[in-house]
Amino acid sequence: MASVTQLGYLGLSVSDQNAWRKFATEVLGLEAADGDGGALLLRMDEHHHRFILASGSDDDVSFVGWEVSDQRALRELSEQLKESGVETAAGTAEEARVRGVAEFIKFRDPSGIATEAYYGPLMTFERPFKSPRSISGFETGTMGLGHIVVRVDDAERSLHFYRDLLGMRISDFIEMRMRRGRPTDAITLTFMHCNPRHHSIAFGVIPAQKRLLHFMLQVKSLDDVGSTYYLAQDLGIPITGSLGRHTNDHMMSFYMRSPSGFEIEYGYGARTVDDATWKVQRHEAPSIWGHRGLPQPPKSAA
């Protein structure tokens, strides 16, 4: 069975590229570059870019790119999808150039999220990544850019898709009580991995407007998390989850609001998965401690 190996890139539709350029470089510590067609490209490691931000009104995910090992694996994955009734299409040479890959295919997950699989990412070892901020860098490599959490329409169909068609494995589940609503209201998030990173995607049937709830960037130093936490507050960026440690991946992180409204998790120190010994777990709390909402500064008078 062909399997995806990492979350390789994200395409985002954003309404304010200028705000994103400032946020990505001055707060997140990513490198920014101008791409074809007015796209904003964001870089975080030896890959030419990991994010493609195009102007649009959605302020949401526009496509998700999953890496496979080579052309043969891409062909096998395409056949797996077709045999299960998932329609696929080959990306054009121009589209592949924009994404910075050798070849890719396009399809949709059960919720309609535009999904892609590719091989052959464009690497720029001759120009090492240099963050605009004095941070230690990001944990990427074979574990990919980080993780995403998305809203899906059907959890069981999504589990079948990501496990049985894309070859991911279940890490664990978190059943969370809603902060607002009846005491019995709860949602279950499914966390899945495709490499040692605890999860590359998590999903659930969540009462939200956007598909993308957050993406996570993992830095190499706890100091980078702390300095960014206070920098965001100094700049008036809404902190949607204070410093805390998660129950499942043990990540020390915080959450902030992006210019598009969805959240960014900025973290350090997550545990990894060894498939030879890992046992699927269930949790009823998302955090061991922290990750609370903070009072937001009052808006200035017009």
N, C-alpha and C positions, 0 to 999 in steps of 0.2 A: 504494500500500500504506500503510495506517495503521500508525504506529509509536508506541511509548511514548517519552516525552521525558525523564523523570527518575524516580528512586526517590523517591517523595513521602512515604510514611509506612510505619511498621512497627507491627504489632500483636504484642505479646508476652504470653505466659501466664507469670506469675511467682508463686512461692509466698510471697514476702516483700516486700510492697509498701513497708513501712516501711524496710527495708534499701535498696531501690531508690531511694526518695525521697532518703535521705541520700547514697547513692552518686552519684546523678545530679546533685544540686545541689552538694554539697560537693567532689566530685572531678571529675566531667565538666564542671560549669559550666552545666548546663541549668536552665531554669526549670521548676518543678513546679506543677501545678494539679489540682484534683479534678474529674473528669468524671462523667458520668451513670453510674449503676449501680455506683458504687464504683471506677471506672477511675482510674488515675493518668495524667495527661497531661503530656508533656514537650515543652517548646518550646525552639528554638534559633535562630530568626530571625523574619522578619515573618509567617510562617505561624502560625495560632492554636496548632497543635501538630504535631509530626512523629512522636511516639510515643504509643501507647495501650497501657498496661500494665494488664491485667485479672488479677484473682486466679485462680490455677489451679495445678495440680500439675505441669504439663509443664516449666516453666522452659525454654521454647523459643519459636520464632517461631509465632505463630498466624495471621497473614496478612501479605502484602506488597502495598503499594499503589503502582501505577505510573501516572503522570500522562500524559494525552494532551491535545492542544491545545484541543479543544472538543467539543461534543455530536456533531457530524458525525463527527469522528474516532473517538469512542467507538462510534458505530453501525457504522462501517466495521470497526473492530477486532473487534467482536462478531460480525459476519458472517464475517470471516476465520477466527475461531476455530470457529464453527459449521460452516463449509465443510470444515474439517479434522477434524471429529469431536469437537471439544472442547465439552463441555456448558457453557453459560453461564446465569446467572440475574441478574436485575436486583436490585440492593440496594434495600431499602425506604427510604422517606423518613426513618424514624427511624435506621436504620443510617447513612445518608448524613450525618445531623446529628451523630452520634457521631464520625464520621471527619472532619467538617468539610469536606465537599465538596458540590458541587451535585448530582452524580449519579454512580453507579458500577455496574459489573458484577462478578460473582463467577465464578470458575472455578478450576481446579486445574492445576498444571504436571504433567509426566509422572511425577513422584515423589509426587504427592499434596499438594504444598505449596499451601495456600490462597492464591490470587493474585487481585488486584483491579486494575481499571483505572478511572480516574476523570477528571473534569475539574472545574474551578471550585473550587479550594481556598479555604477561609476565610482571609482576610488581616486582620491587625490592625496596620496602619501607624499607627493612632492611639495605639498603645501599643508603642513600640519595645522590641525585645528587650533585656533587661538581665541579664547573667549574675550569679548569686549570687557568683561569684568575679571577681577582677580579671584577666580574660583579654580578649583583643582580639576575640573572637567566632569564628564558624564560617564556612567557605567553603561556601555553599549556593547560593541563587539558582536560576538555570536548570540548575545541575548537580545539584540535589537534595540530600538530607540527607547523603549519603556513599555507602558501598557495603556490600554484604553478601557473605559467603562461605557457601555452603550445601552440604550433603551431598546428592547425588542418587543415584538407583538406576541410571540409564543415561545415560552422558555423551552418546552420539550423539542419543538422543531429546531430551535437554535442549537440546542445541545446535540441533536443528531447531526446537524450540518457541520458544526465545528469539530466534533469528535469523529464522526463516521465518514465524513467527506474530506475534511482538511487534515485529519489525523492528529488533532490536539488531544491532550489528556486532562482529566479533571484534577484540579488541585484540592478544592474544597468548596463548601457552601456557607454563606452567611444568611441567616434569617433575621431580618431587621424589622423592628416595630417602627411604624411611621411616627414621626414627631407630632404630626397633626392628623387628627382623625380618631376613629374609634379605637379603644384599647386593643381590639382583636385584629386591627388592620396590620398586615405585615407583608413584606416583600422578601423574596429569596433571590440572592445574587449567586450566580454560578461563576467560579473562577477557573480558568483553563490556561495550561502552559503548553509550549511547544519546544522548550529548551530549559536550561536550569533556572531561568527567571521564574519566580513563583507564579506569576500569571502575566500573560501578554494581552489577554482580553477577559473582561468580566461583563456579564449581562444579566438583565432581569426585566420583568414587566413592571415598569416604574412609571408613576404618574408624573410625567414631565413633557415639556414641549419639544425639546431638542432630542436628537438621536445620541449625540455625543454628550455624555455627562461630564467626563473629564479625561484628560490624558496625563500620564505621570512621567516626570523626568527624575532620574536617580543620579545624584551627584556623588563624588568620591570622598567627600569630607562632611562630617556633621557640622563643622564650622560654616560650610557653604549654605547649609539649610538655615542655621541660625542667623547668619548675616542677611540672607535673602528675606527671611521672615520679618526682620525689623526694617529692612529697606522698603519692602512692600508697604508696611504701615506708614513709614515716613513719607512715601509718595502718595498716600491716600488710596491705595489699592485695596478693595474690600477683602478681608480675610474671612473666608467662609468656614474654615476649620482650623482651630488653633493647633499648636504643636501637639503631637500625640504619637502613640505607637499602636499599630494595627494588631488585631488578634491573629490574623491568618499569616500574613507575610512578615510580620514583626517590623515593618518599615517605620522608621521615625520620620514624620513628615508633617506638612501643613498644606492647607488648600487656600488658593486665592482665585479671585474672579478674573477671567481673561477679558480683553476688549470685546469679545463676541458673546459674553454672557455665560458660557460654560466654564467649568473650573479647571485649574491646573493643580495637580499634586506635585509637590517638590519634596523629595525625600532622600534618605540615606539608610544604608545598613539592612536591607531586606535579606531574609534568609533565602536560600536557593533550594531547588528540588532535585533530588536524586531518584530517578524513576525506579531504580533497583530496590529502594527501601521506603519510598514515600507511601504513606497511607492517606487516603482521602479522609478529610475531616469535616466536621460541621460545627458552626459557631452561632451563637445567638447574640453576640455583641460585636460591632465592627472594630472597636478599639479597646485595648487594655487600659489606656488612660488617654485623656485629652481629646483632640479633634472637636472642640466645642466652637460654636459660633462666637464671634467677638462683637461688641458694640461697634457700630460703624460711625465714623465722624460725621457731624451734621453737614448737610450740603450748604455751600456758600450762597448767600443771597444774590439774586440776579441783579 
